[in-house]
Amino acid sequence: MRMRKKKNLIPRMEKCAACQVKDGFALRGRWQEALMGGARELRVELGCGKGRFTAETARLNPDILFVAIEKVPDAMVVAMERVMALELKNVFFVVGDAALLPDYFAPGEVDLIYINFCDPWPSGRHAKRRLTHGNFLKLYRQVLKMGGQIHFKTDNQPLFEFSVEELPQFGFALSEVTRNLHENGPVGVMTDYEAKFYGLGQPINRCVGTMTEWDAPFPTTFRAVKNQWLDAFAGDVSEADLGKHVLAEGNYLWHIFSWKLVPCLEGGGARDALAALPAGKAYLFYEGKWNDLPYVKPVELPLAANFFEDLHDVYLVDKDFTWTYVHTHEEACGPYFCRAGT
């Protein structure tokens, strides 16, 4: 639901200036020092909405510093007013974006991140916008201390299933996984949305992800490989072009090159670039069309001269997705070679 614009937003926010941080970047690495020197922990909430959860959790934990980051000031002002009414001194608000977390917080500065009822972004091509997508999980790893946690709640079942698959792939050990949190009565502090859903009998999903030591492995599922490939090589392609030329039924990932959406080497130039790569491990994945199944497997470079003889629409990529080589089923299209960011 879109939040209504409040005509009196600015004066209301000015009345709550005591709990707003206008320049979060300036406090990077010294939030506790600047705002609450005796704080036992620093916890961050992404998308506080109207602040029912924020205010009540902060009230119950007066020795913990809470920072709520919200993109929508019209919602945040309600949360700020709740905090001011309770005269809480341990919670502060920032108008900001979760994508900027490493700019707000130093490595290891955050103990816990709350993600409550975020936008599910149900379309597959919008998956990278989900706050539990691997791209965001890697950002959280940059600010959480080792052993720090993500507490995640949602009423959206597909988003939850996506999340419990995604979190372990990025070094977060799952615990407290439930698909009906309030089955036997209310548990913990609810958000405004959560209270509404609970009243309607809607099951609430919840899990905790604890950050562990992690050396980013190569993804093992086609979905994960495909998403990371698109992030690396099609990150600057518009959603409209992705939807029309790349992700619609019957299209292929390599259409980012055939439609000239991303610069690359083609034909002999692509083959020469592949041949010039140093010996070592790479990964091959097959997109899988019609009755075929996609797959992912490791290969060793250099490849045999006839390696692609019976293969079509396959993609080679290194572990860190810095380069890719694509062999298509079309004689007039490809092969293609691309380095990320070029």
Beta strands, then each sheet from edge to edge (+ up, - down):
strand 1: 41-46
strand 2: 64-70
strand 3: 91-95
strand 4: 110-116
strand 5: 144-154
strand 6: 172-178
strand 7: 205-211
strand 8: 265-266
strand 9: 280-286
strand 10: 295-301
strand 11: 314-317
strand 12: 323-327
strand 13: 336-339
sheet 1: 3+ 2+ 1+ 4+ 5+ 7- 6+
sheet 2: 8+ 13- 12+ 11- 9+ 10-
end
